Amino acid sequence: MSYQDDIRTAPAKGTVRILRQQEELPLLRDHLLRLDAESRRDRFHGFLDDSFIERYAAKCADDGTVIIAYIDGGVVRGAAELHPPDKSVGAVPEIAFSVEASVRRQGVGSILFRKLIAEARSKGYHSLRITTGAQNRAMRALAGKFGAHLTFRHGESTGTIDLKPQPQPERESGRLETGKFAIATPVDATRAMVSFNRAYWKWLLRMYGWGRTA
């Protein structure tokens, strides 16, 4: 997405809360369908058609994904997604964000990020993974603001946010602690990227009904 979180036209005036997944599914679906072409490419790592987004929203309602929504006038204009980890060894919860053009530059991204991190901590998660398009400078900057160190490969950038309490600045075991979040070393980030890409493509194939026996 092309919004700049640190340049605001007006403060956000909507409300932020967790969606009730089944009955409020249409709110998330309609929000994702309203994203402009650039935002849709950034959010889904490539332009995907409406039918894919409808299936994606339905899957979120069934797989335990927590949707933290920014709601303005009864309509979801921004969403932070907290996807539970899969059952593979070392799996990490995935997070994703989307904000409509009409509410950008109002701090919505930062609000959603803070709420999502608080929710992740309340569930006992110790780290989160985020992936975005390599060209999505605004989201990369926002992720960095909350402690994610992103690496780049094949048009994507991926990184992790460490939610565990950290000692104040000093080097320990190859990690530099900065404030509340730890910045992963290049080795950490590479491992996370490989794990994410494997999980993402398995999920994408399942969404289209391929590779069911994989």
N, C-alpha and C positions, 0 to 999 in steps of 0.2 A: 504494500500500500504506500501511497506517496505522501501521506500527511506527515507533518513535522510536529512532534509532541511538545517541543520546547518553544514553539511560536504559536501563541494562542490568540484566536479572534475573540473568544469569550469563555468564561468558565463553564464547565459542564453543569447542566441543571436537571438532568434526568436522575433516575434511581438505578441502583445496582443491586441485583439479587440473583440467587440461584433459581433456574427454571425448574418447574415440576415437569419431568421429562416427557411422560406420555401425553398428558393433556395440553402441554405447551409446545409440543413438537412443531406445530405450524409456525410459531414465532421465530424459531431458529431457522427453519427451512426458508421462510420468506426473507429473512435477513440475508442469508447466504445468496439467495437468488437475486437480490437487489444489488449485490456488489458489482461495480463496474468491471470491464474486461481486465484492466490492469490489476485490480485488487483480487479478482478471481484467480488470475494466473499466479499471483504472489501467494495467496492462501493455499491453493491446491497444487502448487509446483507445476503449473502448466494449465492452459485453458481447458476446462471440462464442461460438458454440456449440462443442461438443466436436469436431465434424468439422473445423472450421476450424483448431483448435489441432493436431489430428493432422496436417493437411496442412502447417501452419506448421513443426512439428517436423521433418517429412520434408524440407522445403525447406532448413532449416538444415543438415541432414546432407549436402546435395548442392551447396550454393552456396559453400562455403568459410568459412562462419561458424565462428568459434572460440567454443566454449562452455566457460567456466570455472565449474566446479561446486563448491558446498559440499556435501559428502557426509557424512551422519551415519548410522551403522548400515547402510551399503551403499545408502542411498537419497539421491537428490538433493533437498535441501531449499531450495537457493538457486542461482541461476544468473546469471552475467553474460555477455552476448552481444556479440561483436565482429563486426559484419557488414562485409564488405569493401565498398569504394565501388563504385558502378556505373560504367559506361563513359562517362557524360556528362562534359562539361567542368566542372572544378571540383568534382567529386563528393568527398564526405567520408565516411569510415567512420562507420557508425551504431552506437550502443551501447544496450543495454537491460538492465534488471535485474528480478529477481523473487525474493522471499523468502517462504517459507511462514510462516504465523502461529506455528507451533510453535517456530521458532528466531529469532523477532524479539527485539529488545532484547538481543542478544548480540554486537553488533558485526559481524554477518555482512555487512551491506551495505558497511561500510568495507573489510573484508578483500577482498571481491570487487572493489570499485572499485580498490584498490591493485594487485591482481593483473592486472586488465584493462589498466590504464594501462601497467604494465610490459610486458605482452604487446604492446600497440599500439606502444610505443616500439621493441621488439625487431624489429618488422616495418617500421620506418622511417616510420610514420605521423607526420604533423606536427600534426594536429588531429582531434578527434572531435566527433560531433554526438549530443546526447541530447534526447529528447522524452518528456514525461510529461504526465499529466492536470493541468490547472491546480489541481485540488482536492487533489492529492497533495503535501501540505506536507512530509511526511517525505522523500520522494525529492527534492523541490526543495532542501531543506536539505542533504541529502547531496551532491547535485550541486554546490551552492554551496561546500561544504567543499573540493571538489577543483577549484575554479576556474571552474565554469560560471556564466555570467550568462544567466538565462532571461528570455525575453520571452513575452507571453501573447496568444493570439488564438484565437477560436472554441473555447474550452474546453480548449486545450492550451497547454503552455509548452515552448519549445524553446531550445536554446543550444549553444554550442561550448566545447570545452576545448582550449586551445593547448598542445601538447606540446613545442614548440621551446624550447630554453634561452632564458631571459629575463634581461635586465639587472636589477639590483636597483633598488628603487622610483624611477621617474622617468617622466615622460610622454614618449612617443615616437610620433609619427604618429597621435595620437588614441587611443592605447591606454594604459591604466593597468596597469603591471606590479605584481603582488602575489605575492611568494613564487615558487613554481615555475611557476605557471600565469598566463596572461594573461586578463583579463576583457575580452570583446569589447565594443565600443561598440554603441549601439543600431542603427546602420547595419549593422554586421557581423552582429548577431543577426537583423535583419530579413531580410537576404539569405539567411542560413542557413535561416531558417524557411520562406521561399518555396521554396527548393531542396528542403527536406525534404518539404514538403507535396506537391509535384509528384511526387517519387520514391515517397512513401508510397502515394499513390492509384494510381499505375501498378502498384506491387507488389500492392496489394490487389485490383485488377481481375484481374491475372494469377493470383492465388491462386484466384479464383472462376471462372477460365476466360473472362473477358471481356476485350475490348480486345487480343486477341492480335496484331492487325496494327498496333497503335498504335506 
